[in-house]
Structure formats: structure tokens, C-alpha cells
Amino acid sequence: MSHFSRWGSPSTRLRAAFQRLLEKADIRLDGNRPHDVRIHDPRAFMRVALQGSVGLGEAYLDGWWSTDDLEGFAFRLASARLERVAEWLPRAIWQNLGERIFNQQSKILARRVAEEHYDLGNDLFSAFLGQCRNYSCAYFQDTDDLDRAQRLKLDLICRKLDLRPGDRLLDVGGGWGELARHAAKEYGAVVTSINISEEQMRFAREHCKGLDVSIVHCDYRDVRGLFDKVAAIAMFTHIGRRNYRAFMAAIHRVLAPTGAFLLEGVWGNVSMNRIDGWIDKYVFPGATIPSGAQTFRALEGLFVAEDIHNFGPHYIKTLRAWDARLEAAWPDLRSRYGERVHRIFSYYFRMIAGYFRARALHNWHLLLTPTGAPQPATGRITDVVAGRGTDGAGRRGLIANV
């Protein structure tokens, strides 16, 4: 009896090993439930074994495996914490080594995410982001409409900052200018919005024309001036583990002693040195999901945390809305971007939604004030929802009656 006939071929043994692993997440190979996996090319097993999440995602992009419920598949992976197995695979070890040697978010390397992702094309992002081009979690309070939920989130930010006419607001990583426009138009703020994406800035300058908004090409490390309020929305993942303290120090340097700083972003449950390998390669190169421990070590002695608001479940609805809008718009985008870009974004939206469902990821508003500053009269989510304090523009605002 040959070795293969007794024990099975390497491909068969590898398939059996994956089945045992996936059973921990209640996922079956070639099962009949929506979240089960259908294997179309057995080479997928070796690809995942060697490359972890990169191999998993690339095999999906190439059509080597599929599932009817990618979000449900990801939810079960995250709930079972199977990503821990991938930490010992060759690809993950190599990525960890690279992170330890190089600062992935130095001034030069930080440009990669702008050039490779945010500069893809404004028409692509506008197609799924909607009327409010906010590439961040919406606030679905008493609404299922993405556009209204994004306007609610913009208003929530301004009210937490107690933004008032004439306040000098620094918008860090300002994207397509939605927050800058809203703060200037609705609250009378004088806004400086800094960014390193040429495509985003080109759109933002036109979008904010006629308002007291300056769109400036500037890395956060180089910003100068003095500001009453600072907002950094959905950009903390691009700072990098090595730079968390430098980022906090840079904001502290330009914030008035009695000012306020609102930081919004995605946080994880445990401290990590790097982001998922597939996301690093295909979506956000050099990004890192911070933990609470890493964040609070970085702000120690510089800021006081006045309020933490976790509205991570709202990101599930946001990602689903983006995915649905991209599907609807894709016939008009296909000729310019190609099917692989479509599959990259679809895979990203659905997989990340699954991780938010599993509470492996969270979306925070962290309201900070400089150490020694008086506690603000408003800004906590309980105050904003109850309508305490003013909204800076002499009106009750979009969420006053939430």
C-alpha cells in the first residue's frame, strides 16, 4: 500500500485539516448553508496555508472559493478568533518582521495609502459613499438612510466639540471636505483642513468654495498654528503604532489650552503591531488598528478623556449601504476600473462588516481636552442627546431630539 493510498494525497490531507479548523467556527467546506464555503479550485488550500489572510482574499478574488454570505462567514471566523492561527504562517511572520524594522507610516511611506487607495478616482468613491462623501461610520439614529445618517454624524461631531461661530477648527485628514463644509456652513467655524491625497483635495476645494475653509496639503507632523478645536476622523488607523505618541503630541502642540479634540476611528480588542495582511496589500497599506491600551498610553500626560462613545454597530449598516450602492453603480464603473477592483471593495465591505458584528472591531468617538483644562460643559454623548449646552450656531441641530 502506497503512502498516498494509506493517508491520502497532500491536497486531501490539507482539505481535512482546514475542515477541522473551520468546524471551530461552524463553517463547512462545500456545505449547504449560506455562510459555508464552496471550493472551486483545490489550490486554495495551499495558498491560504502559505499566505494566511492574503491567500484567503486573493483566492476569493480569483474565484477559487465562494460563499453566499461573506459577511456571515467573516462573522464566524472573527467570533472563533481563527486569525490567531494565521499569526504563525510565513506571510504574517514576514510582515511582523518588516513592521519591526521599518516605520510603515513615515512621511514618505504614508503617501502610499493616498496614492494607491484614496486617489483611485473620485467617481468611484462618490458612487458608494453617497451625497455625504464621508469614508467613515455613519450615525443611524432613527433613520435607515445613509445620507441622513452621515449628516447626523457630522452634526454629532460639531456638537460634541461645542463648535461656535469663529472657532478655529483643524480638520486632520479632511477627506473630500464634508466635515469642513458642514462646520463652516452650519456652525460658522473657520476651518483648516489638512490632507495628503491630491484627488480628495481637488474635490474638497471646489466643494468648499465660498466658505471660510482652507484646504492644505500637509502631513499632521508639519501642521502649525493654534486652533480652538481639532477633529481627526477615520485617519488614526493611518498613523501607525510607532507614531501614536508623536501624533498626540502634534495635536497637543496646536490645540488651545482650553480647546477640545475629537478623535474618531476604528479600534480593536487587543494590541497589534500591524493590520490584516490582505487589507495592507489591497486597501490601506501601512495601516494599523489601534487598541485602547495603545491609545491611552499615547495620550498619557497630554490629554484627559472626557467621553468615549462606541457606536460600532452603526458601521455594520454603513458597510452594507456602501456595498449595496457599489453594486448598483458598478455597471457604469466597470469599464474604467475592472472587475477585480469591484471584488476587492465587495470583499472588504462584507468581511469587515462581519468583524464588526462579532465585536472584534469598534468605532469610537474619543473626546479629549488638554491636561489641566476645565471640563467642558457639553460634549459627552449623554449631554448631546439630551440637548444640554449650545450647538454653537444658535440652533438645536439635527440630533437635538434624538
N, C-alpha and C positions, 0 to 999 in steps of 0.2 A: 504494500500500500504506500503510495507516494505521500510526501509531506503535505501537499496541497489537498489531496483527497481526504486525508485524515482531519486536517484542521481548516480546510477551506482556503481559497485564494486570499492574497493580501487585501484585495478590494472587498471581499466578503467579510473578512475579519474587521476591517476598518468600518464597514457599514454597521456591523453588530456593535462595535464599540460606541459609535455615535448614537445608535438606538438606545443603548443603556444610559448614555449621558442625557439624552433628550427626555427619557422617561421621568427623570427628576423634575422636569418642567411640564410634564403631562403633554408632551408633543410626540407624535408618532411619525415615522417615515412611511410615506405612501398611505397614510390613514385617510379616513373619510370625513373628518371634522374640519370646519373652516380653517382652523389655525394649524392643522397638520401640514407636513411638508411633502411635496411631491418631487422626487428626484428624476431629472430628465437626462443627466449625464453623471455617471458614477465617478468621474474625475473630481467632482465637487468635494468628495470626502477628503482626498489628499490635499486639495487646495486649502480647505479650512484647517486641516491638521497642521499644515506648514505655516499658514499666514493668519490664522485666527480670524478676527472680525474683518480684516481686509479681504481675506479669501472668501469669507461668507458673503460679503457685499458684492465683490467682483463676480462671484459665481452667480449671484442673483442677476446682476446687470447683464451677464452673458447668457442668461436663460437656462442655466444648469439646474436650477431648482426654482420652485414657486410655491405659493400658498394663497388661498383665497382670502386670508385675513392676516396680513402682515403685521398690523398693529397688535392683534391678539397673540401672534407668535412672539413678538418682541416683549409684550407684557409678561408672558410666561417665562421667557428667558431671564428677564430682569428680576422677576419675583423669586426665581430659583437661584439667582446670582451666579449663573453659569459663566459670566465673564471672568470670574476668578480663575477658571481653568485656563483661559487664554493667556493669562499673565506669564505662563511658563513656556509658551510657544516661541519659536525662534524670532518671529517678526516683532513680538512685544518686547523681548529681551533687547533686540537691536534698537528699537525705538526708545526704550528706557535709557540705554547707554548714550544715545545721541542727545537726549534731553539733559543728561548729567554733564555732558561735555560742553554743549553749546547753549547759549541763551536764545531760544527759539523766537523770542519777541524783542530782540534788539531793534534799534531804529531801522536797520536795513532789512532784517528778516520780517519785521512787522508789516512791511509793504506787500508781502505775498498775498495775504488774505484780501487786500483791496484789489490787487491786480488780477488774482485768479478767481475771485468769487464776486465781490461787490461791483467790479467793473465789467461783469459779463454782458450786461445790457439793461438799460432802464425799462425797456418794454417787457422784458421777461419778468422782472420783479413787480412791475406795476400790474401785470396780468393776474398775479395771485395775491398780492398784498392788498389790493382794493383802493378805494378813494384815499384813505389814510395810508401812506406808504410807510408804515411802521413795521420794521422787521423785528418785532418783539411781541410779547404776550399781550393780548387784548384783555379787557376787563368786562366780562359778560355779566353785568349786574342788571337783571330784569330785562334782558334782551338776548336774542339769538342772532342778531345781525352783526356781522364782523365790522362793518364800517362804523356803526354806532358804538360798538364795544371799544374800538380803537380811540374814538373821540372821548369816550368816558375815561379811558386810561390817561390820555393827555391831560384832561381836566383834573384827574386824581393827582397827577404829579404836581401840577401847578398849585393845587390847594394844599397838598402836604407841605410844599415849600412856603406856603403863605405868600405867594408871589403878589407883588404890589406894583402899581404904576411907577416907572422909573427905576425899578430894581435892575441891577446889572446881573444878568444870568449868563453863566458859562455852560454851554451845551457841549459835552465831550463826546465825540464820536457821533456827530449830529445826523448822520444818515441823509435822507432826502429832504430834510428840513421841516418835517411836520411839527415837532415839538417847538422849534424856534418860531415857526409861523404862528402856532397856537398861542404861545406865551406872549409874543409881541402884539398880535391882533386882539386877543381876548383879554389880556391882563396888563397890557401897556409896558411890558418889560423891554429893556434894552439888551438884545441878545447877541452874544458872540458864539458862533457855532464852529467848532474845530473838527477837522476830518482829514483823512489821507486818501480817500477814494475820489479820483477825478470825475468819474461818472456821476457819483452822488452829488458832488459839489456843483457840477454843471447844472443839474436839475434844481438843486436847492436854491441857487442864486436867482433863477427865474421864478421859482415858486414863492420866494420871499420878497420879491421885488416890491418896492414901495413901503416896506415895513422897516422898523428900526432893528434890522438884523444884518450882521456881518458874517459872511461865510469865509472861513480862513483855513488855508491848508497848513496844518500844524499838528505835530505829534504832541501828545499830552506832556511829554517831558520838557517841551520847549515853550509852553504857554507862559505868558507874563501878564501882569496887571493885577487888579483887585476886584473881586466880584462879591455881590451880596448873597447870591445863591448859585449853586452848581448842581447840574443834573448829568449823570452818566448812565445812559440807557442801553442795555444789551451790548455793552462793549467790554465788560470786566473779564469775560472769557478770553478776550484777545490780549490781555495784559501779560499773562504767563506767570508761573509760580515764582520765578526768580525776581519778578518785578512788582509784586503786590505791595511791598513796603514803599518802593520808590513811587508808585502811583499814588498811594495815600499821602505821601509827603509832598508830592507835586500839587495835589488838590489843596492840601492844608496851607501851602505857601501862598496860594492866590485867593483863598477864601477869607472874607472879612471876619474879624474876631467874633462877631455876633451873628454870622451867617449860618446857612444850612446847606447840607449836601445830601441829595437823594441819589442812591445807587440802586439801579435795577439790573437784575441778571439772573442767570441760572446757577443754582448751587447743587452740589451732590451731598450724599450722606457721609462719605469718607474722603480723607485727604488723598489726592492723586498727584502724580508728577506730570501726567500727560493726559490728553484726551483719547478717546477711542481711535484706533488706527485708521479705520475706514473714513471717519469724519475728518481726520487730519489730512488724509490724502485727497479726498474728493470735495470737501465742503469748506472747512475752516482750518487751513494749515497753521500749525503752531498754537492752536487754541488749547485751553485747559479749563476744566470745570472746577472751580474752587470749592472748598468746604467751608463751613462756618469757622472751624478752628483756624484754618489758614487766613481767613479774612480778618478775624478778630485779633490775631497776632499782628497782622499788618497795620491795623489802625490803633494798636495799643499806644497810649500816651499822646495821641494826636486828636482822636475823636471820641465822643460819647455817643453810644447808640441810643437814640430816643424812641425808635419804633422799628419793629420788624413785622412786615406784612407778607405772609406767604399765600399767594394766590395761584400756586402751581396747577391746580385742576383746570384753571381757565386756559392754560396752554394746550390742553388736550383739544378743546373746542377750536382754539386758534389754528392749530396744525391741521385739524380736519377741514376747516374752512379754506385754508391755503391750498390743501391738496385738491379739494373739490373745484376751486377756481382755476387751478392749473390744468386740471383735466378738461374743463370746459373751454379754456383758451388755447389748448395745445394745437388743435388743427391750424390755427393762424400762426403759431410759433414754430411748427415742426420744420419748415423749410430752412429757417435760419439757424436753429440750434441742434437739430438732430435728435434721434430717439434716445440716445444714451444720456443726454442731459435731462430729458424727461424722466427717465428711470432713476437717475441719481436723486433728483428732487423728490420724487414719489417715495422712493425707499427711505430717504432721510426723514420726510414728514411722518411717515407711518411708524417707522422704528422708534423715533423719538417720542411720539405720542404714546407708544406702548410703555416706554420707560417712565414717562410722567404718570401714567395710570398705575404703575407699580410703586409709585412714590420713591423711585430711585433718584429722580430729579425734582427740583422745586424752583419756583420763580419767586424771588423776593423783591420787596421794596425795603431798603435799609435806609432809614432817615438818620443822618449823623449831624452833630454840631461840634465845633472845636472844643477841646477840653477847656473847662473854665467858663464857657459861655452860659448865659442864663437858659433855662429850659424854655423852649418856645411854647407859646400859649396854645398853638394848634399844630397839626402835622401828624399826630397819631391817627391811625385809621379809624379808631373809635370816635375821635373828635370830628374828623372829616365827615363820616357817615351821619353823625348826629347834628351836623351843621354848626358846630361851635367855632367861634373865631370868624374872621372875614375871609373872603376869597380874593382879596387883592384888587379886584376890578369893580368892586361895589355891587356885585350881583351874587346870586346864590349859586350859580354854576350848574353844570349838567348833572352832578350827582348829589345835589344838596338834599334831595328827598329819598335817597337810596335807603 
